[in-house]
Amino acid sequence: MESDMKTPLLATPASDHSVLLSRDEGGSVIAIIGSGDFSRSLSVRLVACGFRVVVGSRSPSRVARGLFPDGVEVQSQRKAAAAAEKVVFVAVFPEYYHTLEGLKEPLAGKVLVDVSNATRIKGGAQSNAERLAELFPQSRVVKGFNVVSAWALQTGAHDGSRQVLICSDCSDSKATVLQLARGLGFSPVDMGGLCASTDIEEAPLILFPSWSCPILATFLLFLFFYVYSFLRNVLLPYLDHGENNFYKLPLVTVNETLPAVALVTLALVYLPGLLAAGFQLGRGTKYKRFPDWLDRWLCRRKQLGLLSFLCAGLHAVYSMCLTLRRAAGYTLLNAAYRQVKAGVENSWVEQQVWRSDLYLSCGILGFGVLSLLAITSLPSVGNALNWREFTFVQSGLGYAALTLSTMHTLFFGWDFAFFRGAYPYYLPPLYLLALVLPCTVMVGRLLLALPCLNVRLAKIRRGWESAQPWAPKDPEPGGSADADSQRNCDV
């Protein structure tokens, strides 16, 4: 009965590789060459997961007592390498790899895990892991754990929210490190052979690779609308008749620019889907790839949507702060004084009341739906939705947010666009420019909803092809290599 209680309820599947780590009651011995911050954090994680750890230092006597957790032995590098059963982490800077050449004998036949990062984009040069493999030809080098920070190693023994990229030319050694990463609570990703080590080492150097184009597009839109508003409402009135409106630059002009950027950016989220549908209708097939620029655009819609949400949120905060300005108080007092001087007892204007209430209502609803879109973009939330639910939120509610935001802008403009005074210096109002692209997207969506186009598009996306000469004759069942890109067109 006692032996049955010690048997785990969920048995671990047996592996074909005999080199996988097997922890007994004492725990497998893992060595770490190096005594820096990463070595300390890694030892904390390993000890918490039941491993015995030996840290190798060039000067063990200089390592402060209490720097490493209880149970971790700090020895010389040679003794630590000899004590390791199978896995040795190399946690020293690459420029000091040559100092480890004296450890070739104790490290022979063992798995060396290189955790170093690149200091710059090398452009095809030899990686640190490949250099380590040349220095230790009798050892088996595995690249991994370099994308995990020292903080992430100490956040808990079962924190599986971080991916660990791993590559090696030795499949058995790679399987050992993959199993170790799972034992530490991480999610290992097999990146293939050691030739992928350059990309893994340079991964921490790349800053938001999928955000560069969306951020640049949003910044250029903000710059365009801000400069346009500055010229139309501040600079030209000052040059024309000396009207000083420069006080508007920090708050009013920014608050005029943000909703325009948010609306246009939101339209840019759904415009590539319409273009993709147009390509499919024109070609009569879904088995031909989209242009590269459209593929990249489709893959950046999430980032554009989140940036639109950011601009809309900032606009809401700026709008609430408008009444706190000193200029707003002066404007209200001046308006009250003019009303008293004119003898007006009741300034109620029914049309303006309806306009302001509809304008605010559409804005609040649009921002609420946009907030829901932003929340469902989080991986933890999006993964809880099935494909139909996710499509409904991101496509159906997305167009609802675009419609409400467009109506918010239309109610703000009301009928002012039809007055001659709305075009000083022959320049249209800012909101009128911001409405061009969203209205175009909405009209395009309505056209695709027509039965003659909707039915044909649905047939194409289910594999039907028109008898066009450029369409492939015998498509493979189940789609093509571009199937994932084509599915993005549905939203």
N, C-alpha and C positions, 0 to 999 in steps of 0.2 A: 504493500500500500504506500509505503514511504517513497519507493522508487517511482510510483505512478504520479505522486504529487510533484516530483521534481521534473516530470516530463512536460515540456511546454505545450499549451493548448494548440497553438498554431505552429506546426513544424515548418522549419525553413527548408525550401527545396534544395535537394542536393545538387551540387555543381559538378560538371565534368572536369573542372580544373582542380587539381590536387594542391594548388599553390595558394588557395584562398586562406585567409586568416582563420584560425581556430582558437578561440579564447578558452582556456581552461580556468580552474578556480583561481589561479594566480594571475591570469591575464597574460596576453602576448607582450613581449618586450619590443618596444618601438624606440628607435634612437632618433634624436634631433641634433644635427650638427649646426651649432650656432646657439647663442644665448641672448639674443635680442628680444624685442617686444613680440615679434611674431612667434618666436620659439616659446616664450612664456605663455602666450594665449593658446597656442596649439597644445601645449602640455596640459593646460587646464582642461581643455576639451577632451583630450585623450584619457586623462585620469578619471574624469567624470563619467566616461563611457566604459570604464573597467579595464583599461590598458595600463601596463607598466611602462614607464617612460624613463629613458636615460638621456640626459642632455650632454652633448660634447662641447667643451669650451677650450679655447687656446690657453686660457689661464683660469682654471677652475677656482683657484684660491681668491680671485678677484671678484667672483660672482657674489653679490650680497646675499646674506642669509635671509630667507623668507621671500626672496624674489620669485621662487617657483613654489608651487603647492606642495603640501606634505606628500611624501612617497616618491617624489621625483629625485633621482640621483643625478648629481652634477659631477661628471668625470672629464678626463681628457678626451680629445676627439678620437684618439685611437681606441681607448677603452670603450667609449660609447659605440663606436662602429663595430667593435668585436662583440659587444653585448647584444646587439640587435639580432633578433631571430630571422627576420625577413625584410622588414621595411625600415628605411632610413630617410628621414626628411633632411634635405640640404637647405638650411635657412641662413645662408651667408650671401653676401652680395657677389654678383658674378665676377667682379674684378679681383676677388680673392679666391676664385676657384683653383688657381695654380698652387695655393698653399695646401690644398687637400691631396696633392699627388702622392704624398707619403702614406695615404690610407688605402691605396689600391688593393693591398693584400687583404685587410679585414673587410673591405667592402665587396670583394669578389663574389659574384653569384647572388648578390642582394639587390633589392629594388630600391633605387634612388629616386625620391620624389623631389623634383625641382620646383620650388615655390617662388622663384624670382619673377620680376616684371621687367619689361623693357623700359629704358629711360627715354627713348625717342622712337619714332617710326623709322624702322631700318630700311624699308623698301626692298625686301628680298634678301637681306643679309642673313648670315648664320644666326640662329636663335641661341639663347643661353642654354636651353636644354640640349640642343645638338652639340654645342661646345662641351657640355658636361659629358655627353655620351662619348665624345672623342677622347676625353681625358681618362674615362673609366670604361674601356672596351669590354672588360670582363663583368661589368655590372649592367643591370637593366634599368634604363632611365625612363621615368614616367613624368610627364608634365602635368601639374595639377595643383589646386588649392591656391593659386596666385590671385584669383579674382575674389577670394574671400578675405575680408578685412580682419584685423586682429580683434576689433570690437565684436564682429559677428561670431567669432570663435568662442567668445565668452558669454554670449547672451543666453545660453542654455544648452543642455545636452541633447535636447530633442527639437531643436529649431530647424525644421526642414524647409524653410522658406527661401533658402539660398541655393543656387545652382553651382556646381563645381564642374568646370570644364576639364576633361582629362584626355590625354592622347599619349600613345606609345607605339613603338614598332613591335613590342613583345606582347602578344595577346594575353598570356598568362599573368604577366606583371600588371598589365592594365586591369585585368579582372580582379586582381588583389586589391588595387587601389580603389576601384569602383566599389567593391564590397566594403572597404574601410570607410569610404565616404558615406555609404548608407548607414554603417554602424555609428557614425558620428552625427547622424541626423540630417545630412545634407541630401540634395538631389543631384547625383552625378550624371553628367552628359558625356557620352563617348564621342570624341571629335575625330577619331581615326588614328592615323599614324603620326609619328613624331614630326612630320613635315608641317602639321597643323600647329606646332608649338609657337611659331612666330605670331600667328593670329591670336593665340591665347595670351601670349605675353603682351601684345599691343592692345588687347581689349580694354584694360583699365585706362589707357591713354586717350581713348576716343570719348569725347564729351557729347552725350546725347546725339548719336549719329542720325537717328530718325527724326530729330526735332530741328535740325539746322534749316532746312528749306521752309517748313511752316513758320518758324520764328522769323526768318528773313522776310517772308511774304507779309506776315502780320506787321512787322516793323516798317516795311516800305509803305503799306497801306496807311498806317498811323502817320508816317511822315508826310505822305501826300495830302491826306485830309487836314492835318494840322496846319501845314503851310498854306493850303488853299483857304482855310478859315482865317488864318492870320492876314493873308493878303486882302481878302474880301471884307472882313469886319474890323480890322485894326489898321493896317498900313495904308491902304488906299483912302479911307476916310480921313486919316491924319494928313496925308499929302494933299488931299483935295481941298478940305476946308478946316484943317487944324483940329479935328475932333480927337481927343485923347482917350483911346480905349485900351491902352496898353495894360491896364489893370486886369483885363480879362484873360491874359495869357496863362497864368498859373492854374486857374480853376475852370473858368467858363469855356475857354477854347478847348481845353483838354476834355471837358464833359461833352462838348459838341462832337469831338472827334471819336471818342470811345464807342458810342452806339453805332456810328457809321462803320467803324472797323469791325465791330462784333457782327453786324448784319451782313456785311460783304463776306467776312470769313465764314460765317455759317452757310452762306450761299455757295462758297467754294467747296464745302463738304459734299454737297449734293449735285453740283455741276458735273463732276467726272462720271457719276453714275448715268446721267443723261447722255453724255458723250459716248460712253461705252455701249449704251443701248442703241444709239445712232449707228455706231460701227457695226453692231450685230445685224441691225435691220438692213443696212446698206450692203453688207457682204452676204447676208442670207445664211450665215453659219456662225456657230460659236467656237469652232475649232481652229480659228486663225487668231494668232496672238495680237493683242493690242499694241500700239506704239509704246516704246519704252517710257516716254514722258507720261503717258496716261497710266501705265502700270505703276510708276512711282507715285503719281498723284493719288491713285486709288489706295495705295498703302500708307498714305499720310493723312487720310481723312480724320482719323481719331485725334491726331495732334492738332489739326485745324479746329476741330470741334471743341477741344479743351481750351484752346487759345481764345476762341469765340466766347466761351463761358467766362473766361477770365476778364475779358474786356467788358462783357455785360455786367459782371459782378462789380467791377470798378465803377462803371457808369451808375449803378444803383447807389453805391456809397457816395460818389460825388454828388449825385442829385439830392440825397438827403442832407448833404452838408451845404448846399447852396443857400438855404435859409439862414445859416449861421454866419454868413459873411456880413461884414460891416456894410458893404455896398448894397446888400439886400435890404437892410434896415433903412438906409438913406432912400432907396428907391420907393419903399413902401410909404415912408413919411411924405415924400414929394408927391406921390400919387394921391394920398389923402388930402394934402394941402390943396392940390389943384381941384379935387372934387368939392371940397368945402368952398373954395373960391368961386367955382362955377355954380354953386347952389344945387348940386345934385344930391338928393336925399337917398335914392336907391340906385346902386350901380349894378344890380343883378342883370346878367345877360344870359338868357336861356340857352342860346346856341353855344356860348362859350362854356357853360356848365356841362352840357352834354359832351362837348369836345374833350374837355379835360378829364371827365370821368371815364369815357371810353378809352382815351389815350393811356391813362394810368392802369385801367383794368387789363387791357391787352398787354401792356408791358409787364405787369406782375405775373399774369398767366404764362406769358412767353418765357420769362425768366425761370418760373417754376418748372416748366417742361424741360427747359434747357438744363436745369440742375439735375433733373432725373436722368437725362442723357449722359451727363458727366458722371453721375454715380454708377450707372451701368457700364461705363467704360473701364471701371476698376476691375482688374482680373478676378478678385475674390467675389465680386458681384456678378460679373458677366459669366463666369464659369458655372454659376448656379442656375442659369437660364438655358433652356433648350434653344435649338436654332430658330424655331418659329417665334418664340418669345423675344429672343434677341433682335430678330429682324423687325418685329412689330415695334419694339421700343426705338431702335436706331433709325428705322425708315419711316414708319407711320407717325410716331410721336415726333420724330425729327422734322418731318414736313409740317406737322402741327406747330412746332416751335418756330419754324421759318415763317409760316403764315401769320401767327400771332405777332411776331416781331415786325413783320412788314406792315400789318394793320396798326401796330403801335406807332410806327413812323408816319403812316398815312394820316392817322388822326392828329398827330402832332402838327403835320403840315396843313391839314384841313383843306381849305380852298385858297391858301395863301399863294400857291404856285401860279394861280391864274391872275394875280395882281401884278401890275407893271412895277410897283415899288419893290417887289420881291427880287428884282434883277438889277441891283445897283452895279454900275460899271459893266453891265451886260453879263454878269456872272450869276448862274443859277444858285439857289440855296444848296447848302451842303447835303441836307437830307434827300434832296432830289437826285443828286449824284449817287448816293448810297442805295437808292431804290432800283437802279437800273438792273443790276445783276440779279438781285433776289426776284424781281418780277419776271425776268427772263427765265430763271430756273422754274418758277411756278407755272409759267405758261408752257414750258417744255414738258413739265410733269403732266399737265392737263392734256396735252397732245398725245402723250404716251398712253393715257387712260382711254383714248378713243378705241372702240372695239376693233376697228380695222388694223390698228397698230398693236394693241395689247394682245390680241389673239395670236398674231404672227410672232411677236416677240416671245410669248410663252411657248409656242411650238419650237422656236429656234433654241431656247434654253433647255428644252427637253430632248434635244438631239436632232430635230428636223433640219434639213438643209434645202435651200432653193436650188433650182437647176442652173446656177450661175457657173460659168466656165472656170472661175477661180476657186470654187468651193471644192474641198477634198472629196474624192469619190467614195471611199470606204472608211469612214471614221471608226476607230476602235470602240467597242462597247464600253460604256461607263464614262466616257469623256476623254479629254486629252490632257496633255501636260499642263495646259493653261486653265484647267477646270477651276482651280481655286481662285484665280484672277477673275474668271468669268462670273463666279458666284458673288464676287464683291459688287457686281453691277446691280444686283437685286436691291441694294440700298442706295 
